[in-house]
Amino acid sequence: MSEQSPLILSGKTVAKATLMRTRQEVQAMLAQGHEIGLCVVQIGRCAASSIYVNRKEARAKKLGFISTTLRLPEDVSEEALLEQIDALNANDGVHGILIQLPLPKHMNEQRVLDRLDPKKDVDGFHPINSGLLSQGRGTLIPCTPKGVMTMLEHYEIALSGKHAVVVGRSNIVGRPMAQLLEKSNCTVTICHSRTTNLEAHLAMADIVVAAVGIPKMIQGEWLKEGAVVIDVGINRLEDGTICGDVDFESASKVASAITPVPGGVGPMTIATLMENTLRAAQA
Ligand code: NAD
């Protein structure tokens, strides 16, 4: 057990720095007469989605983007949504388009996301952007894993030659996370719901990224002494509190560095979305 407290990797701090860097570049573009447009598409009025959408819109406006939200009713047909996406794709004033997920059950998520112009796909979910990322040459990279990389860079966490274990293989977090770590010369193991003996994999990890969605699943006793622990999980407990996929208390006794939840990876996602919107406008 480590005698020293771990370094707390603050997403709040790094998100602030990321937003400041982005703001400077945005101001320079605006000064040259360019405008940057972001459109968030929200289908239905799910309360949780509305909170995220409002936050994104407010943040984008603060940076100087022209930020709009296209709100469509819950029962809008997929065909009507696709027509709206076509119109946004053709609109030169819109540089970034984000479809707020999840979509209503009557829609095919993949078909909807595939319809986006890949150059405007600021979430980085389009197969063209996934393909570019898998070849190590992506620019519009999914916001959460890209934000994790920004955090690791900010805190000068050495990656080359390290063994990283990513728990979770979703297209939104786990899979692109593993690709980014591999690009930074980590040796990467991906664990998932069918992995047998997760603990044995974690015991060998210099860097752990947890993106599972199970509260406090990963225990400190499973981790290697001095591991760097990145907790992507956001889980709401019955008492209303938020926790990650890692048991912070026990993991803190072993880790050399760890992200808290909340205040860790979470703030990086919106900050990276703003960075991606800027990149889409610059392309
Ligand atoms: P997901 O449900 O799409 O994927 C979960 C992954 O966990 C799957 O690949 C599955 O194979 C794996 N898994 C499930 N049970 C497992 C087990 N027992 N052992 C090992 N692996 C297991 O979820 P997601 O969209 O990737 O999100 C994961 C978590 O990250 C959630 O808590 C989500 O809320 C959070 N999240 C946070 C942010 C952020 O901004 N911080 C962004 C996206 C997602």
Residues whose N, C-alpha, C, O or C-beta is under 5 A from the ligand:
A	BS01	NAD	T144 V167 G168 R169 S170 I172 V173 G174 C191 H192 S193 A211 V212 G213 V232 G233 I234 N235 V265 G266 T269
